[in-house]
Amino acid sequence: MKPKVQPGKRVAVLGAGSWGTTFAKILADGGADVMLWARRPELAREISEGRRNSDYLPGINLPVGLRATSRLDLALLGAEQVFVSVPSQSLRENLIQAQPYISEDAIVVSLMKGVERSSGMRMSTVIEQVLQIDPARIAAISGPNLALEIAKEQPTAAVVSSASLETAQAVAVLATTRYFRSYVNTDVIGTEFGGVLKNLIALAIGIVDGVGYGENTKAAIITRGLVEMTDFSVAYGAHPETLAGLAGLGDLIATCQSPLSRNNTAGRLLGQGYSYNDVVKQMQQTTEGLASVGPILELARARGVEMPIVEQVRQVLAGTLKPRDLAPHLTTDSDEPQGERTTDDGQAHGGAALWGAVKRTFDQLRHSGRGPGGN
């Protein structure tokens, strides 16, 4: 049975795009007192008075208790938890503006799935650096979370991650409804990188889909892509089982197969022959994967991690690789037979860990009627 949310638990959501508005709906449906910050006054007015966000969630009725404002000071007044859903490349700027109004003991939660292009930093580390707060007061949420499906109250799950299990559990209690279940873990690195890296694999899937390749090609890219995601994340200190959970495999499947995915859509346009600049112009909302390819490859090289699929996505974006040439080079340019994993060390152990983690993920979903558990 879900723990009851204290009446009037005040929370703020910064960013009124599709995901920020959807998450504000989740929190309001869960019983919290939610104030949503929208940059544009007319959008804040539509949300508060019309119970709609026609720009980003057409056809969705928002909860009566959900309020919106274009003033940061009013949005953050008295907020015990602050959920941030702004484009990753503008996070630092937005935090600087918001800092004077964030309570000293507030929990700050990242809803973003990107890395800062200039520094390669994860969103939680940008939050820690700018706000100068203890990592125990920071959390990140990730999982198979396509905004429009959740706004329609189609059931799904996510994972809340924090260095502090107590913080993760406090956030998960608020972010749980009859259609949205939050699990918890303390692997912030794996949770955040899983959300970033699946966007890059989704770009690859979109590209080959746009070219016209079939399910075999896409299945191979998803499978090998998960290996790249895991090897990269583990190199930076993540637990491999996190990448086989909701923040890795779960998010990867949803993002790669859904036309609602902005990264999948951007990749499909690239595969159809559109240039990078044309794709950016056509996308109405931020496509985080496009901005993350370069920084992720730099981070991979720094730790000696090979990411051939992501490298080929970079080449397609740069116009140096034809989209239809991406698929034949799924793993390497070498003709030598290779083991299925990209690294030799601990192959058997790694495979067993991944399988065990996948099994635990399915067990968690099967017993989802319980309170927030580990992921």
N, C-alpha and C positions, 0 to 999 in steps of 0.2 A: 504494500500500500504506500502510495506517495506521501512523504511528509507534507504537512500543510504549510503553505506560505503564509507568513505573518501578514495580516490585513494591512494594506497601505505600504507595503515594502516598496520603497521608492527606487526606481531604476531609470537610467537614461540610455538611449540608443542614439549614437552619433552617425548620421548618414541615412538618408531616406530613399536610397535606391531600392532595387527589388529585394535584395537580401536583408538590408537594414530594416526595411518596412516589414518584411515577413517575420524577422526575428522579434521585432517589437510586438507583432501580433501574437507570436508564441508566448512571450512574457506576459502580455495582457491576458491571454486565455488561461495562463497558469495562475493568475490571481495577483500579479504585481501591479503597482501603480506606475505606469510607463509614460515617459515624456520622450518623444522622438524629435531629434533636431534635423531640420531640412535647411539646406543653404538658401533656397529660394522661398521668400515669404508666401508667394501664391501657392506653392506646393504644400507648405505647412497649413495654410488656410483650407485647402481642399481636403487634407487628411483630417483635420479637426472638425470641420463643419460638414463636409460631404461624406466622410467615412470612406473615402476612395483615394487611391494613388493611380490615376489613370495613365500616367506616363510609364510607370514601371510594373504595375500589377493590374492591368485592365480587367474589369469584371469582378474584382474581389471586393467584398464588403469587409471593412475593418471593424474591430470591436468598438463598442460605444465608449469604453473607458480609455481608449488610446488617444492621447493628446499630442499635438505637434507644435513646434515653434521654430522660428528662424533665429532666435536669440540664444547663443551658447550659455549665457549666464542663467537664463530661466530653465533651459534644458537640464543643466547640471545641478541646479539648486537642490541640496539635500539628498542627492543620489548616492545610495549605498553601493550600487554596482553600476559601472559605466561600460556599455558594450559599444565597441568602435567598429564601424562598417563604412570606411571611406576607401578610395583607391589607394593601393599600397604606396604608390609614389608620392602621394600627398599626405601620408600619415604624419610625418614629422612636422610639417607646417600646421596641420590641424591640431596636433597635440600642443604645440607652442601656444596657439590661440586659446585652447581649452584649459591649459594648466592652472591659471589663476582661479578657476571656478570648480575644480575637482577637489572633493573633500579629502583631507589628509589620510583618512582610514578607508577610503573607497577601494573596492576591488575593480581593476580595469581588465576588460575582457576583449581579446582580439577576435573578430569575426572574419578577418581577411586571410587570403591565401596567396601571398606574394612575398618577394624579398625586395628590399630597397636597392634599386639599381646602382646608386652611387657607392654604397658601402657593402652590399651583399648581406646585410643584416636581416635576420628574421623579424617579424613584426613585434614579437614580445620583447626582443632585445632593443628595438627602437623605442618602445614604450618605456622600458626600464631606463634607458639612457636619457631620454628627454624629460620624463617626469621625476627621475631620481627616486624611484620607489623600490621597495624590497620585492624581489621576484616572487615571494610568497603571496603578494597581493595582485599578481598578474596571472591571467588564464588565457587559454586559446581554445576555440571550438572548431572542430572539423568533422567531416563525414560526408556521406552521400546526400547532399542537401541542395537539390535544385529548387530554387526559391518558389517558382510558380506552383509546383506540385505540392509543396508544404503549405503555401497560402490557400490552396484548395483543400487542405486538411487530409491529404493522402499520407498514410502513416510512414514514418521513417525513424532513423536513429542517428545520433551523433556522439562524439566523445568530447568531454571537457577535460582539458589537461592543465595542470599547474604544478609547480615545484612543491606546493603545499596541497596535500590530499584534502585537508579541511576546506581550503579555498575552492578546489574543484567540486567538492560535494555541495558547498553553499551555492555555487553557480548552477550546478545540475538540478538542484531542488527547484530553482526558479524556472529553469529551462526544460520543464517536463510537463507535457499535456497528454490528453488521450491520443493524440496523433503524433507526438514528438517525444521520443525517449532519449534521455541523456545518460551515457555511461561516463566513467571517470578513469583517468590514469595520471601518472606523474612524469610521463615521457614527453615533455614539451617539444624537444628537438624532433623526435619522430613524428609527432602529431602535426607540427607546423610544416616540416619538410614534405610529409605525405601530401598535404593539401597543395603545396607549391608544385611538386614534381608531377602529380597526376595531370596538371594542366598542360605540361609539355608533351606528355604521351597522348593526351587528347588532341593536341594540335596535329600530331603525327597521324592519328586515326582519321581526323577530318581530312587531312591531305590525301590519303590513299582512298578515302571514300569519294572525295571530289574527283579523283582520277578515274574511279570506276572499279577499283579492285574489290574483291569479295570478302567473305567472312573468314576464310583461312588466313589471309594476309592480316586482317585486323586482329584475329585471335593471337597470331604470332607476335604482333607488335605489343599487344596488351601484356602477354606473358613475359616477353623479354623486357618490356618496359618496367614491369614490377621488379625484375631483377636489378635493373639500373637504379630504380628508386630505392631499393633496399640497400644496395652496395653503397650508394652515395650517403644515405642517412646514417648507416652504421659507421661509416668513416668519420662522421661528425658526432658520434656518441649516442645515436638512437638505438633502441632495442629492436631487433629484427621483427619480433612479433607484432609491434605497433604497425608496421607496414603491411601486415597480413590482416589487420583489423579494419575498423570503420574508416579511420583516417587515411588508410592506404588503399588496400584492395577494394573496400566498399566504395570509396569516393572515386576510384579509378574506373570501376565498372559503370557507375552512374554517369560520369562525365564523358566517357568514351562512347556510350551508346545512345545518348539523348540529344535530340535536336534542340532542346532547351539550353544546352551547354554553349556558352559563348566561345569557349576555346575550340570546341568541336566545330562550331559554325565557322569560325575564322579559318581553321585548317581546311575546311571543305571549300571555302572561297579561294584559298591559295591553290588547292588541288585543281580547281576549275580554271586556273590561269590568271587570277587577279594578282596584281602586285601588292606588296606589303602596304604601301601607302593607300591604295584603293581599299584594302581590307579594313584598315584603321578608320577610314572615312565612313564605311558602311556600318560599322559596329556602333550601336547606339549607347552601349555601356562599356565600361572598362573591361578589356580582355587581359587578365593578369598574366597569362602565359606568354604573351608577346613580349612583355617587358622583363620576364624572368629568365628567358633563354640564355642571354649573355652572362648575367651574374652567376647563374647556376653552373655553367660550363667553366667559368673562372674558378669557382669554389671547387669543382670536381678536379680540375688540373692541380690545384694546390694540395690535394690529398691523394693524387695519383689514381683517381677513379675514372675508368673508361665509361663513356656514355654515348655509344655510337648512334643510337636513335635520336637523342637530343641534339647531337652534333649535326645530323642530317637535317633536322628541323631548322637549325641555324642557317645551314647552307641554302635551304629553300627560301627562307626569309630574306637572305642576302642576294638571292637570284643567281647563285653559283651552282645550284643543283636543280635539275628539272623535277617537278613533283612526282612524275611516274618512275623516276629512278630511285626514289627513297626505299621502296619495299625490298629490292634484291639485296640490300646491304643491312640486313636486320641486326647483325651482330658485329661483323668485322670485315675489313678489306682483305684479310688473309684467307688463302685457300686451304690452310691447314685445318684438319678437324679439331674441334674444341669441345671441352666439356660444356654441359648445358648452362652452368653458372659462369659469370664473367671473372670470378676469382677462384683460385685453386684451394686456398687455405680454408680448411674446415667445411668442405663441400657437403659431406654427409651430415655433419652436425647442423649446418645451415638449413639443409632441406628438411631435416626433422623438426627444427625449430619453427620453420614456416608452416609445415603441415599441422603441427600442434597448435599454432596460433590460429590458423584457419578454423580448426575444429572448435577451439574455445569461442571464436567469434560466433559461429553458428549456435553453439550452446547458449551464449548470452542472448541471442535473438529469440531462441526457443523459449527461454525463461524470462521474457521481458516484463512479466507482470510484477517482478520484485522491484525494490527500491534501487536507486542508482548504484551500479556495481562497477567493478574494474573492467577495463577494456584492454 
